[in-house]
Amino acid sequence: MTNNEIIAHRLYNQQITETKFTKPEEIVSCLVAVQAQEYAMSKWAIGLRLKGVKEADVEQAINEGRILRTHVLRPTWHFVHPADIRWLLALTAPRVHAFNAYQYRKNGLDAAVFNKCNDIMVKNLEGGKSLTRAVLNTEFQQAGIVTDTVGLSCIMMQAELDGIICSGPRQGKQFTYALIDERVPPTPVFTQEEALSQLVLRYFTSRGPATIQDFVWWSGLTIKDAKIGIANLPPYFVNIKVDREEYIFAPGNIKELEHPNHSFLMPDYDEYGIAYKNRDAILLPKHKVATSGERPIFPFNRMVIINGTIVGAWQRTVKNKEINVEIAPFYTFNAQENATMEKSINRFKTFFGETIDDAE
């Protein structure tokens, strides 16, 4: 399998080259979890995978609870579908809690403090209310629980991981929290093995070709967990060795497999880059990077993609309600590449309209 074939499969499976979906929540469900700490760019990650959808459509889906934002998989924000939030938390929260344990101790947070804060949150949010972190923190302080910003983040993340709260509708540009049990209808309960099998199936369906190390990096789970899920994959999945690494994927009818022709402005922490531990397939050979000869090792920030490969970086500014995008290519683009980039920039601008909401 060549890099071009890996790229073509991933672009297709991640719904970037084409998609059968029309709604923002369908993209999130397909991808299982979409990293979302950079809020505006995370909405763009959904938008670039749909036709005719604008930022306001994604924002509406979030406010209506068709997409939820919480901490899951790894200790960072993700968008998830309501149907998936409970089993994802049950499966991955113990690993995130273990990762956070040092910060819990450092900030003097133990089970007694967490339980007290959880009771305060339930009391203040029940009845369909949604409140900001600042408002909830005032309630904590009145109950004698005073902590700094990191400690407060730990308190809120713990409540998310324990399935008590999730994102509520925004109040202007302010994020709010709501009770999961009031915002999410009842969902089936999975056993540990069922949850592992579900996560592995949907990861390799939406991210393949990928390796077991890629899955472990993305999911925050262990090699042992991954092997249990992989053992339960349907028989149509195949394993192919490339440079001594074993790639798992479901073969499909990928058009123009040898020539993945798709270009876009990749958002920060987009799943096209962040979902893999090994990102060599989407990086340019060193000899093609004319600027410094060094390839980006951690392509999480805003990258320019042409034909599925990272070929530069981009940044944008907003002045007088107008979005401006500047491209920093790793080599001199030809006329066709410049034209392709112009289309990609216009699509980005169309998605956001006049302004970008940079709320965090």
N, C-alpha and C positions, 0 to 999 in steps of 0.2 A: 504494500500500500504506500503510495507517494504522499507527500505533504499536500499536494493539490487535492487528492482524494479525501484526505482527512478533513481539509478545509471545506470541501464541497458538502460532505456529510454533515459536518457541524453547522454550517450555515443553514442547511435545510432543516435539520432536526431542531435547531434553536428558533425556527420560524422566522429567520431573517431574510432568506432569499424569496420565500413565498409562504403563505399561511392560509389555512382553512378557517381561521378564527376571525371574529369581528369585534369581540368585546375585550376590554382590558383584563377583566377577571379570568377570561379563558386563557390568555397568555400566561398569567401567573399560575393558574392551575396546571398548565402544560409543563412549565418549568419547575414546578413544585415550590421553589423559593427563589426570590430575586433579591439580591443584596441591595439594601436601600438606605444606607446612612446618608448619602448625598441625595437629598430628597428630590430636587428638581431633575437631576440627571437620572435618577431611578425611574421617574415618570417617563423620561425620554427613552429609557431602555425598553419600556413597554410600547411606547409610540412607534419606535423604529421597526417593531415587529408586527404592526398593523397598518392597514391602508385606510386613509381618510379619518383617522382618529387624532384629536387634538388634546393638548394638555388639559383643557377644561373637562374633557370626557374622562380622563384618568382620575383627575381630582374628584369628580363626582362619584366615581366608583369607590374611591377611598372613603369619602364622606358618608356614603350610603352603606358602608360595611361590606361591599362586594369584594373588596380587597382590604386586608388587614396588615398593619405594620407592627412587628414585634421582634423580640430577640429570640432567635432559634438557630439551630445548627452550630454556629460559632458565636462568640460574644459580640455580635454586631447586629444591626437592624436588617430585617428582611421583610419583603412583601410576601404574604401567603394567602391562599384562598381559605375562606371560612371552613370549608369541608375538611381541610387538612390541618388546621392549626392545632387541634387537640392531640392527634396521634404524633405529629411532628414534635410537639413539646414533650410528650411522654417519652419519646425515643431519645431525643437529643439533650433535653434539659440537664440530666445528671452530669453529662460531660462538661457542659457550660458552667454549672455550679462548681464542679471540681476546678475548672480553670480560674473561676472567680474567687475561690476560697481564700487566697492570700489577701485580696482586697477587702473581703468581708471582715477578716480578722483585723487587718490594719485599721479599719474604720470603726472597730468596736461593735460590729454587727453580729449578733448571734440569733438563735432561734427565737428567743424571747422578744427581741426587738422586732424581728421580721413579723412574728405573729401579731404583735401589737399594731404595727403599721398596716398589716393586711386587714385587720379588723376595722381600723380607721378608714381604709379605702372602701371596703365593702359598705360600711355605714353611710359614707358620703356619696357613693356612686349608685347605690341601689335605687331602683325606680326609674331606670333608663337615663340617669344623669351622665354627663361627660364633663370632666374637669381637667384643668391644666396641671402640670407638675407643680407650678408655683402655688396654686391654691391648695393642693394636697399637702405640700410641704408646710404651709401655714398650719394646717390641722395637726401635722406631726409635731411641730414646735409647741403648739398649745398643749400637747400631751406630754411634753418634756423630752421629745426626741429631736435633738439638734445635731446636725451633721453638715459637712461641707458639700460641694458640688459632686465630688466623686462618691461620697457616702450616699447622697440622695440618689445618684444614678444606680448604685448597687441595690438600694431598697426597691426602686421601681423595676429594675431588671429581674430581681428575685421574684417579685409578684407576677411579672410576665411569665417567667420560666415555670412558675408553679401553677399557671393556668388560671390566675385570678383576674388579671386585667389584660387588655389589649388596646389598640388605638381606637379612639372615638372620632367623631367628626371634628374637623378643625374649626376653631373659633378665630376667624380672620386668618392670620398667619401663624397662630398658636396651635400647637398640637395638644390634643386632649387624650385622656384615658377613659375607658369604659369597662364594665364588667363583662368578661367573656361569656358568662352564662346568660347574660341579657342581650348580648350582641350577636351571639352565634347559636343557631338552632342545635338541638341534640344531634350528635354524630355517632357512628358506630365506634365501638371500642376495639382496638387491635391488640393482639398479643405482641410480645416483643418480636417474635419471628415474623409475624404478619407485617408489622411495621417496617422491619428491616427489608423484607422482600418487596414491599411497596416502594420504599425509597430507592432501593437499588434499581428496580425495574424502571421507575420514572426518570431516574438520573441517566441511565445508559440509553433510554429511549430519546430523551431530549438533549443529551450532551454527547452521545457517542459519535465517533470512536473515542474512547477514553480508557484509561488504565485503572487498576484497582487503587494505585497511589493517588490518582486524580480524585477518585471518589472519596478516599479517606481525608484528603486535604479539604475538599468541598464540604463534606458532611460533618467533620469534626469527630467522627466515630473511629473505631479501631479496625485494623486489618482483619481481626477475628470476626467482627460484626459484618464487614464487607463480604467476607467469604461465605458467611451464612446466607446473605441475600443473593449473592451471585450464584450459589448452588441451586437457588430456586427460580432462576431466570427461565423463561420459556425456551424451548429448543430451537426456535428460529434465530436466537442470538448467536453470533459467531465470534471466535477469538482469532486474531491475526497478530503474529509477531512482527514488529518493526524495530530494527536496531535493538534487539534483545528485550524490547518491552512488548507486553501483550495488550493489545487493544481490543475492547469489547464493544460491539455495536449490533444493531439490527439492520441488515442489508435492505436497501430501498432503491426505488427507481429514481436515481438522482440525474437530472438533466445536465448534460455537458460536464460530466464528472471530472474530466481532466482539466477543465478550464473554469474554475469557479469565478464567475463574473459578477461581483457585487461589491459595492463601495458605500461607506457610511461614516459618519462621525460617531465613534464609539464613546459612550458615556463613561464616567468614572466607575470603576468596579463593576463593569458590565459582565454578565455571565459568559460572554464569548471569550473573555480573558480570565476572569477570576475563578471559573469553574474547573480549572485544570492546574495541577501542580507543574506539569511540563508544558510549556507554551512554545516550544521550538517550532512547531508547525506553522504558527502565525507570525513568526519573526523573520525579518529579512536576513539573508546571508550577510556576514560582516562586510564583505567586499562591496556590497551595494549601498552601504551607509556612508555617503560621501562626506558627512559633516565631521564625525569624530572616529568612525570605525567601530564604535561601540553600540551594540544593540541594547534596547531597553530590556532589562531582566525581569522587571515587575510591571507588566503593562496594565496597571489598574487605572491610571489617570486618563485623561482625554487623548485618545489615540486616533489617528487617521487610518482608515482601513480602505485599501483598494484591492479588489480581487481577493478579499478575505485575509490579506496580509497587512500587518502594521507597517506603514510607510512614512509616518510622521506624527506630529503632535498638533493639537489645536487648543485655542483658548477663545473665549468670547467675552465681550463687554457689552453693557447696556447703557446707552447714552441718549437722552431725549426720547425715551421709549423705543429706541431702535436697537435691535440686536446686531452686533458686529462680530464676525468670526474671522480669526486670523489663523492661517495654516503655517506650520513650521515643518516642511518636508525633510526627509532624511537624504533625499537626492533631488535633482532637478526633474520635475514632472514634465512629461511631454504634453502636446496639445490635447490629446484624448484624455489623459489623466486629469488635466486642468478642467476640462469640460465636465468630467465625471464628478470632480470635487465640487464644482459650482452647483450641480444638481443636488448633491448631498447637503451642502450648506443651505440651499433654498428649502429643502425638505425639513431640516432642523428648524429654520426660522418659521416655516408654516405651522409646525407643530405647536410652537410656543406663542405664536401671534406676536403681540407687541412687546411683552415683557416676560421675564423669567422670575419665578418665585424662588428665592434662595433660602427659604426657611429650612432650618436644620432641626 
